[in-house]
């Protein structure tokens, strides 16, 4: 029985599993009543095709793909095993990929991110990925914004009713037929002469504030 189960999991893994997850996410999205706050900020940047960096915490990534209003998004994903599944799901959304993280392939990934931004593509980064700690930004996103000169936009999703998975990132899964809230924060830019660590802290604070606002709005909608 155990061998049969292992064989089934092996057969299901990879692309078939990614397609199933993609379809389930879409079905879940169809049941939600969605509100977006600040959506015009994202749309304005994307319409100008100047390249922008959208950031969100790893624990909120499940529904964030639906917040992107354009067609030129590349997602930075680590090269670990879980990252491969996430990469396969992102391909189903027809997003491009950049593979690498602070612990593996970081320099090459940073170069590729800057190249894509300078060519007018948009980038999605979970600054606390790929392994946490949760909701603590790493330097990579600050470096990408500083070198490219492009803006960072904080993005958050929350729901009036949800499950929180017991994983390092406390993954949030909205319950079907709940109310979902996207909050798009104000853009951030590297300021000339600013210490990189100070910029990183500013990014982290902005994303925390955006996420807290999404949580508060979702809580209000549940009342």
C-alpha positions as CSV (number, residue, x, y, z in Angstrom):
1,X,0.0,0.0,0.0
2,X,2.8,2.4,0.9
3,X,4.6,1.6,-2.3
4,X,1.4,2.3,-4.2
5,X,0.9,5.6,-2.5
6,X,4.5,6.6,-3.2
7,X,4.1,5.7,-6.9
8,X,0.9,7.7,-7.0
9,X,2.6,10.8,-5.5
10,X,5.6,10.5,-7.9
11,X,3.2,10.2,-10.9
12,X,1.2,13.3,-9.7
13,X,4.2,15.5,-8.9
14,X,5.7,18.0,-11.3
15,X,3.6,19.6,-13.9
16,X,0.3,17.6,-13.3
17,X,0.3,18.6,-9.6
18,X,1.0,22.2,-10.5
19,X,-1.9,22.3,-13.0
20,X,-4.2,20.8,-10.3
21,X,-3.1,23.5,-7.8
22,X,-3.5,26.2,-10.4
23,X,-7.1,25.1,-11.1
24,X,-8.0,24.8,-7.4
25,X,-6.7,28.4,-6.8
26,X,-8.8,29.6,-9.7
27,X,-11.9,27.8,-8.4
28,X,-11.3,29.3,-4.9
29,X,-10.8,32.8,-6.4
30,X,-14.2,32.5,-8.2
31,X,-16.0,32.0,-4.8
32,X,-14.5,35.1,-3.2
33,X,-15.9,38.6,-3.1
34,X,-12.9,40.8,-3.9
35,X,-12.1,44.4,-3.0
36,X,-9.0,46.1,-4.2
37,X,-7.6,49.2,-2.5
38,X,-5.0,51.2,-4.4
39,X,-5.3,49.2,-7.6
40,X,-4.7,52.3,-9.7
41,X,-1.1,52.6,-8.4
42,X,-0.2,49.2,-9.8
43,X,-2.1,49.8,-13.1
44,X,-0.4,53.2,-13.7
45,X,3.1,51.8,-13.3
46,X,2.4,48.7,-15.5
47,X,0.8,50.8,-18.2
48,X,3.9,52.9,-18.5
49,X,6.0,49.8,-19.0
50,X,8.9,51.2,-17.0
51,X,9.5,48.1,-15.0
52,X,8.3,47.9,-11.4
53,X,9.0,45.5,-8.5
54,X,5.9,44.1,-6.7
55,X,6.7,42.6,-3.3
56,X,4.6,40.6,-0.9
57,X,5.2,38.3,2.0
58,X,5.7,34.6,1.2
59,X,2.7,33.7,3.4
60,X,0.3,35.7,1.2
61,X,1.5,34.5,-2.2
62,X,-1.5,32.1,-2.9
63,X,-3.9,34.8,-4.2
64,X,-1.4,37.5,-5.2
65,X,-1.1,36.5,-8.9
66,X,-4.6,37.8,-9.5
67,X,-3.5,41.3,-8.3
68,X,-1.1,41.8,-11.2
69,X,-2.8,43.9,-14.0
70,X,-0.2,43.4,-16.8
71,X,1.3,40.7,-19.0
72,X,5.1,41.2,-18.4
73,X,5.7,39.7,-15.0
74,X,8.6,37.6,-14.0
75,X,8.7,35.9,-10.5
76,X,11.9,35.4,-8.5
77,X,11.8,31.9,-7.0
78,X,14.4,30.0,-5.0
79,X,16.0,26.9,-6.4
80,X,14.9,24.5,-3.6
81,X,12.4,21.6,-4.0
82,X,9.3,23.6,-2.9
83,X,10.4,26.4,-5.2
84,X,10.1,24.1,-8.2
85,X,6.4,23.4,-7.5
86,X,5.8,27.2,-7.0
87,X,7.6,27.8,-10.3
88,X,5.5,25.2,-12.1
89,X,2.3,26.9,-10.8
90,X,3.6,30.3,-11.8
91,X,4.1,29.0,-15.3
92,X,0.5,28.1,-15.4
93,X,-0.3,31.8,-14.8
94,X,2.0,32.4,-17.8
95,X,4.5,34.4,-15.7
96,X,8.2,34.3,-16.5
97,X,10.7,33.0,-13.9
98,X,14.0,34.0,-12.4
99,X,15.5,31.3,-10.3
100,X,17.8,32.0,-7.4
101,X,17.9,33.2,-3.8
102,X,20.2,34.7,-1.1
103,X,21.5,31.2,-0.3
104,X,21.9,29.9,-3.9
105,X,22.3,31.5,-7.3
106,X,21.7,35.0,-5.8
107,X,24.3,37.0,-7.8
108,X,23.1,35.6,-11.2
109,X,19.5,36.1,-10.2
110,X,20.1,39.7,-9.2
111,X,21.8,40.4,-12.6
112,X,18.8,38.8,-14.4
113,X,16.3,40.8,-12.4
114,X,18.0,44.1,-13.2
115,X,18.2,43.1,-16.9
116,X,14.5,42.3,-17.0
117,X,13.6,45.6,-15.2
118,X,15.7,47.7,-17.5
119,X,14.0,46.1,-20.5
120,X,10.6,47.2,-19.1
121,X,9.5,44.0,-17.5
122,X,7.9,43.8,-14.1
123,X,9.2,41.7,-11.2
124,X,7.6,39.9,-8.3
125,X,9.6,39.1,-5.2
126,X,8.8,37.6,-1.8
127,X,11.5,39.5,0.3
128,X,11.3,36.9,3.2
129,X,11.7,33.9,0.9
130,X,12.6,31.3,0.3
131,X,13.0,30.1,3.9
132,X,12.3,33.0,6.2
133,X,12.2,34.2,8.8
134,X,8.7,35.2,8.0
135,X,8.0,38.9,7.3
136,X,11.7,39.9,7.6
137,X,12.9,41.4,4.3
138,X,16.3,40.3,2.9
139,X,18.7,42.7,1.2
140,X,18.1,41.3,-2.3
141,X,15.0,43.3,-3.1
142,X,16.7,46.5,-1.9
143,X,19.7,45.7,-4.1
144,X,17.5,45.1,-7.2
145,X,15.7,48.4,-6.7
146,X,18.9,50.4,-6.0
147,X,20.8,49.0,-9.0
148,X,17.9,49.2,-11.4
149,X,16.5,52.5,-10.1
150,X,13.0,51.1,-10.4
151,X,10.2,51.5,-7.9
152,X,9.0,48.9,-5.4
153,X,5.2,48.5,-4.8
154,X,4.1,46.6,-1.6
155,X,1.2,44.3,-2.2
156,X,-0.9,42.4,0.4
157,X,-3.9,40.0,0.4
158,X,-6.1,39.1,3.3
159,X,-9.5,37.5,3.8
160,X,-12.4,37.8,6.2
161,X,-12.2,34.1,6.9
162,X,-9.1,32.0,6.3
163,X,-6.9,29.2,7.3
164,X,-3.3,29.8,8.4
165,X,-1.1,26.8,7.6
166,X,1.5,25.8,10.2
167,X,4.5,26.4,8.0
168,X,7.4,28.8,8.4
169,X,5.6,31.5,6.4
170,X,2.1,30.9,8.0
171,X,0.6,30.6,4.5
172,X,-2.9,32.2,4.4
173,X,-5.6,30.3,2.5
174,X,-8.9,32.1,2.2
175,X,-12.0,30.1,3.0
176,X,-14.5,29.7,0.1
177,X,-17.1,32.5,-0.2
178,X,-15.2,34.8,2.2
179,X,-14.4,38.4,1.3
180,X,-10.9,39.0,0.0
181,X,-9.0,42.3,0.2
182,X,-6.0,43.4,-1.9
183,X,-4.1,46.5,-0.7
184,X,-1.6,48.1,-3.0
185,X,0.8,50.3,-1.0
186,X,2.6,53.5,-2.0
187,X,5.7,53.1,-4.3
188,X,9.1,53.2,-2.7
189,X,12.4,54.2,-4.4
190,X,16.0,54.1,-3.3
191,X,17.1,57.6,-2.3
192,X,20.6,58.6,-3.4
193,X,23.1,58.2,-0.6
194,X,20.8,56.1,1.5
195,X,22.4,53.2,3.3
196,X,21.2,49.9,1.9
197,X,20.2,48.6,5.3
198,X,18.1,51.7,5.9
199,X,16.4,51.1,2.6
200,X,15.8,47.5,3.5
201,X,14.2,48.5,6.7
202,X,12.0,51.1,4.9
203,X,10.8,48.3,2.5
204,X,10.1,45.9,5.4
205,X,8.1,48.6,7.3
206,X,6.1,49.5,4.2
207,X,5.2,45.9,3.5
208,X,4.2,45.3,7.1
209,X,2.0,48.3,7.1
210,X,0.4,47.3,3.8
211,X,-0.3,43.8,5.1
212,X,-1.6,45.1,8.4
213,X,-4.0,47.3,6.6
214,X,-5.2,44.4,4.4
215,X,-5.8,42.3,7.6
216,X,-7.7,45.2,9.3
217,X,-9.9,45.8,6.3
218,X,-10.6,42.0,6.0
219,X,-11.4,41.9,9.7
220,X,-13.8,44.8,9.3
221,X,-15.6,43.1,6.4
222,X,-16.0,40.0,8.6
223,X,-17.9,42.0,11.3
